[in-house]
Amino acid sequence: MTDALWCSMETARRARDVAWLERVRRTYGSEPVLQYFQTPLIADNALGKTIDEVGGGAAA
């Protein structure tokens, strides 16, 4: 599965709804395990900068 970056926990949970969970069960034959992490800073090597919020604020 892919990782995703969400702007809020509510948005992340909405994205992983009952239909998504069932699709994972059918596709992989096992119960999905979800882990949520708070990410205070993102290093974007492609852009050559760090981001301190999901909205894109550049860190000093």
Backbone hydrogen bonds, N-H to C=O, Kabsch-Sander energy under -0.5 kcal/mol:
donor,donor_aa,acceptor,acceptor_aa,energy
6,W,4,A,-0.6
12,A,8,S,-1.9
13,R,9,M,-2.6
14,R,10,E,-2.2
15,A,11,T,-1.7
16,R,12,A,-1.0
17,D,15,A,-0.7
21,L,17,D,-2.5
22,E,18,V,-2.4
23,R,19,A,-2.2
24,V,20,W,-2.2
25,R,21,L,-2.2
26,R,22,E,-2.6
27,T,23,R,-2.6
28,Y,24,V,-2.7
29,G,25,R,-2.0
34,L,32,P,-0.5
39,T,37,F,-0.5
42,I,51,I,-2.6
44,D,42,I,-0.8
44,D,49,K,-2.7
45,N,43,A,-0.9
48,G,44,D,-1.5
49,K,44,D,-1.7
51,I,42,I,-2.7
52,D,57,G,-3.1
53,E,57,G,-0.5
56,G,53,E,-2.0
59,A,50,T,-1.6
